[in-house]
Amino acid sequence: GDNRAYFEYNRKSHRHYLVCLGCKKIKAIEHCPLKNYEEALEREMNYTIEGHKLDIYGYCPACQEHEK
């Protein structure tokens, strides 16, 4: 009832999402835009990176049209 999206971190599921702030619909991003950056961080910072999470928030086309 509080209109918030909730995600639980799961290393086995490597997905990134677009989240609509209007209707709360979630759309998966098919490719990982951070893969090269993650590899560079491992080298530069001497870390073993186990994963990351990226959610991008905005308004879907339907919600943008509704606001006009």
Jmol script that loads the backbone (N, CA, C; Angstrom):
load data "model"
ATOM      1  N   GLY A   1       0.746  -1.189   0.000  1.00  0.00           N
ATOM      2  CA  GLY A   1       0.000   0.000   0.000  1.00  0.00           C
ATOM      3  C   GLY A   1       0.803   1.280   0.000  1.00  0.00           C
ATOM      4  N   ASP A   2       2.149   1.249   0.065  1.00  0.00           N
ATOM      5  CA  ASP A   2       2.896   2.510   0.151  1.00  0.00           C
ATOM      6  C   ASP A   2       3.455   2.963  -1.200  1.00  0.00           C
ATOM      7  N   ASN A   3       3.087   2.292  -2.293  1.00  0.00           N
ATOM      8  CA  ASN A   3       3.477   2.683  -3.655  1.00  0.00           C
ATOM      9  C   ASN A   3       4.982   2.652  -3.912  1.00  0.00           C
ATOM     10  N   ARG A   4       5.726   1.849  -3.169  1.00  0.00           N
ATOM     11  CA  ARG A   4       7.161   1.740  -3.402  1.00  0.00           C
ATOM     12  C   ARG A   4       7.481   0.406  -4.061  1.00  0.00           C
ATOM     13  N   ALA A   5       8.423   0.424  -4.987  1.00  0.00           N
ATOM     14  CA  ALA A   5       8.909  -0.815  -5.594  1.00  0.00           C
ATOM     15  C   ALA A   5       9.955  -1.406  -4.654  1.00  0.00           C
ATOM     16  N   TYR A   6      10.012  -2.730  -4.564  1.00  0.00           N
ATOM     17  CA  TYR A   6      10.957  -3.399  -3.677  1.00  0.00           C
ATOM     18  C   TYR A   6      11.736  -4.435  -4.459  1.00  0.00           C
ATOM     19  N   PHE A   7      13.043  -4.430  -4.323  1.00  0.00           N
ATOM     20  CA  PHE A   7      13.895  -5.411  -4.966  1.00  0.00           C
ATOM     21  C   PHE A   7      14.774  -6.054  -3.913  1.00  0.00           C
ATOM     22  N   GLU A   8      15.005  -7.345  -4.057  1.00  0.00           N
ATOM     23  CA  GLU A   8      15.908  -8.058  -3.169  1.00  0.00           C
ATOM     24  C   GLU A   8      17.142  -8.438  -3.974  1.00  0.00           C
ATOM     25  N   TYR A   9      18.325  -8.195  -3.419  1.00  0.00           N
ATOM     26  CA  TYR A   9      19.565  -8.498  -4.120  1.00  0.00           C
ATOM     27  C   TYR A   9      19.735 -10.004  -4.253  1.00  0.00           C
ATOM     28  N   ASN A  10      20.023 -10.443  -5.444  1.00  0.00           N
ATOM     29  CA  ASN A  10      20.241 -11.852  -5.723  1.00  0.00           C
ATOM     30  C   ASN A  10      21.399 -11.946  -6.705  1.00  0.00           C
ATOM     31  N   ARG A  11      22.530 -12.466  -6.265  1.00  0.00           N
ATOM     32  CA  ARG A  11      23.714 -12.540  -7.119  1.00  0.00           C
ATOM     33  C   ARG A  11      23.505 -13.430  -8.336  1.00  0.00           C
ATOM     34  N   LYS A  12      22.643 -14.417  -8.232  1.00  0.00           N
ATOM     35  CA  LYS A  12      22.437 -15.343  -9.339  1.00  0.00           C
ATOM     36  C   LYS A  12      21.617 -14.720 -10.456  1.00  0.00           C
ATOM     37  N   SER A  13      20.844 -13.706 -10.163  1.00  0.00           N
ATOM     38  CA  SER A  13      20.019 -13.036 -11.157  1.00  0.00           C
ATOM     39  C   SER A  13      20.614 -11.664 -11.438  1.00  0.00           C
ATOM     40  N   HIS A  14      21.281 -11.537 -12.571  1.00  0.00           N
ATOM     41  CA  HIS A  14      21.948 -10.283 -12.914  1.00  0.00           C
ATOM     42  C   HIS A  14      21.047  -9.509 -13.867  1.00  0.00           C
ATOM     43  N   ARG A  15      20.229  -8.646 -13.326  1.00  0.00           N
ATOM     44  CA  ARG A  15      19.304  -7.853 -14.133  1.00  0.00           C
ATOM     45  C   ARG A  15      19.360  -6.399 -13.691  1.00  0.00           C
ATOM     46  N   HIS A  16      19.039  -5.535 -14.615  1.00  0.00           N
ATOM     47  CA  HIS A  16      18.916  -4.110 -14.335  1.00  0.00           C
ATOM     48  C   HIS A  16      17.544  -3.680 -14.807  1.00  0.00           C
ATOM     49  N   TYR A  17      16.998  -2.626 -14.197  1.00  0.00           N
ATOM     50  CA  TYR A  17      15.610  -2.288 -14.463  1.00  0.00           C
ATOM     51  C   TYR A  17      15.382  -0.800 -14.679  1.00  0.00           C
ATOM     52  N   LEU A  18      14.384  -0.499 -15.530  1.00  0.00           N
ATOM     53  CA  LEU A  18      13.783   0.825 -15.630  1.00  0.00           C
ATOM     54  C   LEU A  18      12.513   0.752 -14.792  1.00  0.00           C
ATOM     55  N   VAL A  19      12.337   1.681 -13.873  1.00  0.00           N
ATOM     56  CA  VAL A  19      11.181   1.679 -12.983  1.00  0.00           C
ATOM     57  C   VAL A  19      10.395   2.963 -13.216  1.00  0.00           C
ATOM     58  N   CYS A  20       9.117   2.828 -13.573  1.00  0.00           N
ATOM     59  CA  CYS A  20       8.273   4.001 -13.801  1.00  0.00           C
ATOM     60  C   CYS A  20       7.781   4.548 -12.467  1.00  0.00           C
ATOM     61  N   LEU A  21       8.031   5.821 -12.232  1.00  0.00           N
ATOM     62  CA  LEU A  21       7.589   6.474 -11.001  1.00  0.00           C
ATOM     63  C   LEU A  21       6.092   6.751 -11.009  1.00  0.00           C
ATOM     64  N   GLY A  22       5.472   6.701 -12.187  1.00  0.00           N
ATOM     65  CA  GLY A  22       4.038   6.948 -12.292  1.00  0.00           C
ATOM     66  C   GLY A  22       3.229   5.700 -12.002  1.00  0.00           C
ATOM     67  N   CYS A  23       3.315   4.720 -12.885  1.00  0.00           N
ATOM     68  CA  CYS A  23       2.483   3.513 -12.782  1.00  0.00           C
ATOM     69  C   CYS A  23       3.183   2.365 -12.067  1.00  0.00           C
ATOM     70  N   LYS A  24       4.464   2.528 -11.734  1.00  0.00           N
ATOM     71  CA  LYS A  24       5.272   1.528 -11.024  1.00  0.00           C
ATOM     72  C   LYS A  24       5.623   0.305 -11.862  1.00  0.00           C
ATOM     73  N   LYS A  25       5.400   0.363 -13.177  1.00  0.00           N
ATOM     74  CA  LYS A  25       5.790  -0.757 -14.035  1.00  0.00           C
ATOM     75  C   LYS A  25       7.307  -0.857 -14.076  1.00  0.00           C
ATOM     76  N   ILE A  26       7.794  -2.078 -14.206  1.00  0.00           N
ATOM     77  CA  ILE A  26       9.223  -2.353 -14.214  1.00  0.00           C
ATOM     78  C   ILE A  26       9.575  -3.038 -15.526  1.00  0.00           C
ATOM     79  N   LYS A  27      10.635  -2.545 -16.179  1.00  0.00           N
ATOM     80  CA  LYS A  27      11.079  -3.131 -17.439  1.00  0.00           C
ATOM     81  C   LYS A  27      12.556  -3.485 -17.314  1.00  0.00           C
ATOM     82  N   ALA A  28      12.897  -4.712 -17.667  1.00  0.00           N
ATOM     83  CA  ALA A  28      14.288  -5.156 -17.585  1.00  0.00           C
ATOM     84  C   ALA A  28      15.116  -4.517 -18.693  1.00  0.00           C
ATOM     85  N   ILE A  29      16.343  -4.141 -18.357  1.00  0.00           N
ATOM     86  CA  ILE A  29      17.329  -3.683 -19.331  1.00  0.00           C
ATOM     87  C   ILE A  29      18.093  -4.934 -19.752  1.00  0.00           C
ATOM     88  N   GLU A  30      18.144  -5.202 -21.030  1.00  0.00           N
ATOM     89  CA  GLU A  30      18.658  -6.482 -21.516  1.00  0.00           C
ATOM     90  C   GLU A  30      20.174  -6.647 -21.434  1.00  0.00           C
ATOM     91  N   HIS A  31      20.937  -5.588 -21.529  1.00  0.00           N
ATOM     92  CA  HIS A  31      22.394  -5.725 -21.437  1.00  0.00           C
ATOM     93  C   HIS A  31      22.902  -4.984 -20.204  1.00  0.00           C
ATOM     94  N   CYS A  32      24.069  -5.372 -19.742  1.00  0.00           N
ATOM     95  CA  CYS A  32      24.652  -4.749 -18.557  1.00  0.00           C
ATOM     96  C   CYS A  32      25.545  -3.582 -18.970  1.00  0.00           C
ATOM     97  N   PRO A  33      25.146  -2.352 -18.643  1.00  0.00           N
ATOM     98  CA  PRO A  33      25.962  -1.199 -19.008  1.00  0.00           C
ATOM     99  C   PRO A  33      27.178  -0.998 -18.097  1.00  0.00           C
ATOM    100  N   LEU A  34      27.294  -1.795 -17.038  1.00  0.00           N
ATOM    101  CA  LEU A  34      28.375  -1.603 -16.069  1.00  0.00           C
ATOM    102  C   LEU A  34      29.465  -2.670 -16.120  1.00  0.00           C
ATOM    103  N   LYS A  35      29.367  -3.614 -17.026  1.00  0.00           N
ATOM    104  CA  LYS A  35      30.317  -4.728 -17.057  1.00  0.00           C
ATOM    105  C   LYS A  35      31.767  -4.253 -17.158  1.00  0.00           C
ATOM    106  N   ASN A  36      32.072  -3.393 -18.118  1.00  0.00           N
ATOM    107  CA  ASN A  36      33.451  -2.911 -18.288  1.00  0.00           C
ATOM    108  C   ASN A  36      33.912  -2.098 -17.086  1.00  0.00           C
ATOM    109  N   TYR A  37      33.017  -1.291 -16.530  1.00  0.00           N
ATOM    110  CA  TYR A  37      33.364  -0.484 -15.358  1.00  0.00           C
ATOM    111  C   TYR A  37      33.650  -1.378 -14.156  1.00  0.00           C
ATOM    112  N   GLU A  38      32.845  -2.418 -13.976  1.00  0.00           N
ATOM    113  CA  GLU A  38      33.054  -3.358 -12.875  1.00  0.00           C
ATOM    114  C   GLU A  38      34.426  -4.027 -13.002  1.00  0.00           C
ATOM    115  N   GLU A  39      34.787  -4.440 -14.205  1.00  0.00           N
ATOM    116  CA  GLU A  39      36.092  -5.068 -14.428  1.00  0.00           C
ATOM    117  C   GLU A  39      37.231  -4.090 -14.153  1.00  0.00           C
ATOM    118  N   ALA A  40      37.072  -2.836 -14.549  1.00  0.00           N
ATOM    119  CA  ALA A  40      38.096  -1.819 -14.287  1.00  0.00           C
ATOM    120  C   ALA A  40      38.243  -1.573 -12.785  1.00  0.00           C
ATOM    121  N   LEU A  41      37.127  -1.538 -12.065  1.00  0.00           N
ATOM    122  CA  LEU A  41      37.188  -1.353 -10.611  1.00  0.00           C
ATOM    123  C   LEU A  41      37.921  -2.504  -9.935  1.00  0.00           C
ATOM    124  N   GLU A  42      37.696  -3.709 -10.405  1.00  0.00           N
ATOM    125  CA  GLU A  42      38.404  -4.856  -9.826  1.00  0.00           C
ATOM    126  C   GLU A  42      39.915  -4.673  -9.959  1.00  0.00           C
ATOM    127  N   ARG A  43      40.346  -4.256 -11.143  1.00  0.00           N
ATOM    128  CA  ARG A  43      41.786  -4.055 -11.373  1.00  0.00           C
ATOM    129  C   ARG A  43      42.323  -2.884 -10.553  1.00  0.00           C
ATOM    130  N   GLU A  44      41.646  -1.749 -10.623  1.00  0.00           N
ATOM    131  CA  GLU A  44      42.142  -0.522  -9.995  1.00  0.00           C
ATOM    132  C   GLU A  44      42.086  -0.562  -8.471  1.00  0.00           C
ATOM    133  N   MET A  45      41.048  -1.177  -7.918  1.00  0.00           N
ATOM    134  CA  MET A  45      40.844  -1.151  -6.473  1.00  0.00           C
ATOM    135  C   MET A  45      41.237  -2.459  -5.790  1.00  0.00           C
ATOM    136  N   ASN A  46      41.679  -3.441  -6.588  1.00  0.00           N
ATOM    137  CA  ASN A  46      42.062  -4.748  -6.077  1.00  0.00           C
ATOM    138  C   ASN A  46      40.915  -5.411  -5.297  1.00  0.00           C
ATOM    139  N   TYR A  47      39.717  -5.299  -5.833  1.00  0.00           N
ATOM    140  CA  TYR A  47      38.525  -5.915  -5.242  1.00  0.00           C
ATOM    141  C   TYR A  47      38.127  -7.137  -6.057  1.00  0.00           C
ATOM    142  N   THR A  48      37.501  -8.083  -5.415  1.00  0.00           N
ATOM    143  CA  THR A  48      36.797  -9.148  -6.112  1.00  0.00           C
ATOM    144  C   THR A  48      35.330  -8.770  -6.035  1.00  0.00           C
ATOM    145  N   ILE A  49      34.779  -8.316  -7.137  1.00  0.00           N
ATOM    146  CA  ILE A  49      33.398  -7.837  -7.146  1.00  0.00           C
ATOM    147  C   ILE A  49      32.468  -9.008  -7.406  1.00  0.00           C
ATOM    148  N   GLU A  50      31.478  -9.155  -6.554  1.00  0.00           N
ATOM    149  CA  GLU A  50      30.521 -10.255  -6.640  1.00  0.00           C
ATOM    150  C   GLU A  50      29.245  -9.880  -7.379  1.00  0.00           C
ATOM    151  N   GLY A  51      29.031  -8.607  -7.612  1.00  0.00           N
ATOM    152  CA  GLY A  51      27.832  -8.202  -8.325  1.00  0.00           C
ATOM    153  C   GLY A  51      27.545  -6.734  -8.098  1.00  0.00           C
ATOM    154  N   HIS A  52      26.483  -6.273  -8.722  1.00  0.00           N
ATOM    155  CA  HIS A  52      26.039  -4.894  -8.555  1.00  0.00           C
ATOM    156  C   HIS A  52      24.563  -4.820  -8.906  1.00  0.00           C
ATOM    157  N   LYS A  53      23.974  -3.682  -8.648  1.00  0.00           N
ATOM    158  CA  LYS A  53      22.554  -3.476  -8.916  1.00  0.00           C
ATOM    159  C   LYS A  53      22.392  -2.093  -9.529  1.00  0.00           C
ATOM    160  N   LEU A  54      21.547  -1.999 -10.549  1.00  0.00           N
ATOM    161  CA  LEU A  54      21.290  -0.712 -11.184  1.00  0.00           C
ATOM    162  C   LEU A  54      19.810  -0.616 -11.508  1.00  0.00           C
ATOM    163  N   ASP A  55      19.149   0.341 -10.918  1.00  0.00           N
ATOM    164  CA  ASP A  55      17.752   0.636 -11.219  1.00  0.00           C
ATOM    165  C   ASP A  55      17.692   2.087 -11.664  1.00  0.00           C
ATOM    166  N   ILE A  56      17.015   2.343 -12.773  1.00  0.00           N
ATOM    167  CA  ILE A  56      16.882   3.691 -13.311  1.00  0.00           C
ATOM    168  C   ILE A  56      15.421   4.091 -13.209  1.00  0.00           C
ATOM    169  N   TYR A  57      15.163   5.253 -12.620  1.00  0.00           N
ATOM    170  CA  TYR A  57      13.800   5.706 -12.357  1.00  0.00           C
ATOM    171  C   TYR A  57      13.414   6.840 -13.291  1.00  0.00           C
ATOM    172  N   GLY A  58      12.180   6.802 -13.753  1.00  0.00           N
ATOM    173  CA  GLY A  58      11.672   7.843 -14.638  1.00  0.00           C
ATOM    174  C   GLY A  58      10.209   7.584 -14.933  1.00  0.00           C
ATOM    175  N   TYR A  59       9.734   8.084 -16.073  1.00  0.00           N
ATOM    176  CA  TYR A  59       8.329   7.925 -16.456  1.00  0.00           C
ATOM    177  C   TYR A  59       8.245   7.223 -17.804  1.00  0.00           C
ATOM    178  N   CYS A  60       7.432   6.175 -17.864  1.00  0.00           N
ATOM    179  CA  CYS A  60       7.251   5.410 -19.098  1.00  0.00           C
ATOM    180  C   CYS A  60       6.494   6.255 -20.126  1.00  0.00           C
ATOM    181  N   PRO A  61       6.502   5.837 -21.400  1.00  0.00           N
ATOM    182  CA  PRO A  61       5.791   6.600 -22.433  1.00  0.00           C
ATOM    183  C   PRO A  61       4.309   6.819 -22.115  1.00  0.00           C
ATOM    184  N   ALA A  62       3.633   5.816 -21.574  1.00  0.00           N
ATOM    185  CA  ALA A  62       2.203   5.962 -21.262  1.00  0.00           C
ATOM    186  C   ALA A  62       1.977   7.023 -20.190  1.00  0.00           C
ATOM    187  N   CYS A  63       2.807   7.040 -19.163  1.00  0.00           N
ATOM    188  CA  CYS A  63       2.657   8.041 -18.096  1.00  0.00           C
ATOM    189  C   CYS A  63       3.036   9.435 -18.593  1.00  0.00           C
ATOM    190  N   GLN A  64       4.024   9.528 -19.476  1.00  0.00           N
ATOM    191  CA  GLN A  64       4.380  10.822 -20.055  1.00  0.00           C
ATOM    192  C   GLN A  64       3.216  11.372 -20.868  1.00  0.00           C
ATOM    193  N   GLU A  65       2.565  10.520 -21.625  1.00  0.00           N
ATOM    194  CA  GLU A  65       1.426  10.932 -22.446  1.00  0.00           C
ATOM    195  C   GLU A  65       0.256  11.358 -21.562  1.00  0.00           C
ATOM    196  N   HIS A  66       0.062  10.658 -20.466  1.00  0.00           N
ATOM    197  CA  HIS A  66      -1.036  10.963 -19.539  1.00  0.00           C
ATOM    198  C   HIS A  66      -0.872  12.346 -18.915  1.00  0.00           C
ATOM    199  N   GLU A  67       0.376  12.790 -18.724  1.00  0.00           N
ATOM    200  CA  GLU A  67       0.655  14.086 -18.097  1.00  0.00           C
ATOM    201  C   GLU A  67       0.433  15.258 -19.045  1.00  0.00           C
ATOM    202  N   LYS A  68       0.347  15.004 -20.358  1.00  0.00           N
ATOM    203  CA  LYS A  68       0.186  16.101 -21.333  1.00  0.00           C
ATOM    204  C   LYS A  68      -1.196  16.687 -21.291  1.00  0.00           C
TER     205      LYS A  68
END
end "model"
wireframe off; spacefill off
backbone 0.3
color backbone group
